[in-house]
């Protein structure tokens, strides 16, 4: 476990939060999409984060590196919640009763997700900055 | 004692990190290139030769390769023998670059370079100290 393991772990976290931000953007952009390639309205997408093993650096650090885990986006899942039903008989995708199946997206929820992702990204950047600062400070030891 | 020997090792170290910076920077520039596979510069045997062979005085001592690793093969590898390797397989977008990882690699590489320069600086200061008779000459 050295400064560079920490940087690698933080970088993986930043990457994961960026994926979450992209998916939130996709959810917001498609909040009214009624036609998709798989048929039916767009379904809300969510990333699934899993831990991943850090590449062993070998040497003395090998055994300690086992305790430190990277984060990885292992999957992107569609929210199984039913679509919103909106009454709009003139819409070309309206059913017999005049209801249109709209994506199962709650704007407030997406905004909250976006803020969380953005804060998590910021905290990762701060952590990265402090690791770099620590490493740089270590070079001035004994001066 | 060959007092300048260590400096050539440090020079190799700086050369390597400078060359690696180029490779990592090219990964960043190709972050949007379809089908691009991220690259890295490897430096194992060269490092061994640059550091010289460390004698293992006890079987229980660890080497660079971990508890079971050798303490340095002592192969007189070419110090310029850095080779570019592919580090990640392409994903959905057929591009192997992960932006944050690439950025972290660039910063880590810079830190290693700075550490090497700092060691060189101190080493030279020590030589200057000796050459000026303890700073009084």
Interface residues (C-beta under 8 A of the other chain):
Chain A: X3 X4 X7 X8 X10 X11 X12 X14 X15 X18 X56 X58 X59 X60 X62 X128 X132 X135 X136 X139
Chain B: X62 X63 X64 X65 X66 X67 X69 X98 X99 X100 X101 X103 X104 X107 X108 X111 X114 X115 X118
